[in-house]
Amino acid sequence: MFGRGPVFYFLMASILAVAVLACMVMVGRLVIPQQPVAAVSPRSDTEAASRAMTFSTPKDPSR
């Protein structure tokens, strides 16, 4: 049979290190809260929601 030389142990250590790093990244993404992409306005503010969707300026009531 083939003997387990230093190359085998290096490959096994590398594979184990990659697996541990991948697990740490996945756990970090689950634990650390992510910032929301965009702020959502309240449902009661329909005019602001309409402006946000159309990029229009607020209407001046004096005009």
Secondary structure, DSSP 8 states (H G I E B T S, - for coil): -----HHHHHHHHHHHHHHHHHHHHHHHHHHS----SS----TT-HHHHHHHHHT-----TT-
